[in-house]
Amino acid sequence: MTKVTDEVSVLLVEDDDGHADLVMWNLEKAGIQNPLYRVKNGQQALNFLLKQEEFMDAEIPSPDNLVMLLDINMPVMDGYEVIKFVRSHEGTRLLPIVMLTTAEDKREVTKCYELGCNLFMKKPIEHSELTSLIQQLGAILAPMRVPLAGGQS
C-alpha cells in the first residue's frame, strides 16, 4: 500500500453522500492510506481549514498538510467561492486543489483553472468509470507532496 506521506491528509468536499462514499472507497482501493476528512459544502471546508465553528476544537491537520478534492456545485458555498477564498488567504494559498466534479462545460473548466485549481477531473456518471477515475486519482495522489509553508524546503 502507498502512503502519500505521513503528514499529508485528504480533504474531500462533496455534498453527495453516494459520490463521497465511492471516492473514499476507491482511494482506499488505490492504496491511499492517509487520513481522509469529508465535509459537505464549501462553508464547512473553510471552517475546517480555519479551525472555526464545528471544527474549532477538532484534531485536524494544518492546511500545509492537506490536498483538497473539491466539487463545484454544492449548497451553502460552491467550489468557485472556496477556490477564491483559499487562494486569497495567506494560510491556505498553497493548498493543492483537485476539482472532482460532474461539471463539464469548458467555461467551468477554464474558470476553475483561472481561479487557481491545480487539476480538474470530471466525475463520470457510470459507476465503473467513476471507480476507474478515482483509482487514477489515487495514482496521482500517491507521489504528491505539498509545498512547505513559506516556500521552505
C-alpha positions in Angstrom: 0.0 0.0 0.0 1.1 3.5 -0.8 1.4 6.4 1.7 1.4 9.9 0.3 3.5 11.0 3.3 2.9 10.7 7.0 1.8 14.3 7.1 -0.4 14.7 4.0 -4.2 14.2 4.5 -7.0 14.5 2.0 -10.0 16.8 2.5 -13.0 15.7 0.4 -15.5 18.5 -0.1 -18.5 16.7 -1.6 -22.2 17.2 -0.9 -23.4 13.9 -2.5 -23.1 11.0 0.0 -23.0 8.4 -2.7 -20.2 10.1 -4.6 -18.3 10.7 -1.3 -18.5 7.0 -0.4 -17.3 6.0 -3.9 -14.4 8.4 -3.8 -13.3 7.3 -0.3 -13.7 3.6 -1.1 -11.8 3.9 -4.3 -9.0 6.0 -2.9 -8.5 3.2 -0.3 -8.7 0.6 -3.0 -6.0 2.6 -4.9 -3.7 2.2 -1.9 -4.1 5.7 -0.3 -4.0 5.1 3.4 -3.6 8.7 4.5 -6.2 10.3 6.7 -9.3 11.4 4.8 -11.7 14.0 6.0 -15.0 14.8 4.4 -17.2 17.9 4.6 -20.5 18.5 2.7 -20.2 22.1 1.5 -17.8 25.0 0.9 -18.5 26.7 4.1 -17.7 23.6 6.1 -14.5 23.3 4.1 -13.5 26.9 5.1 -14.4 26.2 8.7 -12.3 23.0 8.6 -9.3 24.9 7.1 -9.5 27.7 9.6 -10.5 25.5 12.6 -13.7 27.5 13.1 -17.3 26.7 14.1 -17.8 22.9 14.3 -14.0 22.3 13.9 -12.8 24.7 16.5 -11.8 22.0 19.0 -11.2 19.2 16.5 -7.9 17.4 15.9 -7.4 18.2 12.3 -4.3 18.7 10.1 -2.9 22.1 9.1 -3.7 23.3 5.6 0.0 22.9 4.9 -0.5 19.1 5.2 -3.6 18.8 3.0 -4.7 18.1 -0.5 -8.3 19.2 -1.3 -10.7 17.3 -3.5 -13.4 19.8 -4.3 -16.8 19.6 -6.0 -18.1 22.7 -7.8 -21.9 22.5 -7.3 -22.7 22.4 -3.6 -25.2 24.1 -1.3 -24.2 27.0 1.0 -20.9 27.8 -0.8 -19.8 26.4 -4.1 -16.4 25.3 -5.2 -15.6 28.5 -7.1 -16.0 30.5 -3.8 -13.9 28.0 -2.0 -11.1 28.4 -4.5 -11.3 32.2 -4.4 -11.0 32.1 -0.6 -8.3 29.5 -0.4 -6.1 31.4 -3.0 -6.6 34.8 -1.3 -5.9 33.6 2.3 -2.3 33.5 3.4 -2.6 30.3 5.5 -4.2 28.3 2.6 -3.0 29.8 -0.6 -0.6 26.9 -1.4 -3.1 24.2 -0.7 -3.3 21.8 -3.7 -6.9 21.7 -5.1 -8.2 19.0 -7.3 -11.6 19.7 -8.8 -13.6 16.5 -8.8 -17.0 17.3 -10.3 -19.7 16.4 -12.7 -19.5 19.8 -14.3 -18.1 19.6 -17.8 -18.7 22.9 -19.6 -15.4 24.2 -21.0 -16.1 27.6 -19.3 -16.4 25.9 -15.9 -13.0 24.1 -16.5 -11.4 27.4 -17.6 -12.8 29.3 -14.6 -11.5 26.7 -12.2 -8.0 26.9 -13.6 -8.2 30.7 -13.7 -9.2 30.8 -10.0 -6.3 28.5 -9.1 -7.2 24.9 -9.1 -4.3 22.6 -9.7 -6.2 19.8 -11.5 -9.7 19.4 -13.0 -11.2 15.9 -13.2 -14.7 15.3 -14.5 -16.7 12.7 -12.5 -18.4 10.3 -14.9 -21.9 9.2 -14.2 -21.3 5.5 -14.8 -20.2 3.7 -11.6 -17.4 1.7 -13.3 -16.0 4.8 -15.0 -16.0 6.7 -11.7 -14.2 3.8 -10.0 -11.5 3.9 -12.7 -11.2 7.7 -12.4 -10.8 7.6 -8.6 -8.2 4.9 -8.9 -6.3 7.1 -11.4 -6.6 10.0 -8.9 -5.1 7.7 -6.3 -2.1 7.1 -8.6 -1.7 10.9 -8.9 -2.0 11.5 -5.1 0.3 8.7 -4.1 3.6 10.6 -5.0 2.1 14.0 -4.3 3.9 16.3 -1.8 2.5 19.5 -0.5 4.7 22.6 -0.5 6.1 23.7 2.8 4.7 26.9 4.3 6.7 29.9 3.2 8.3 28.0 0.4 10.9 26.3 2.7 12.5 23.1 1.5 
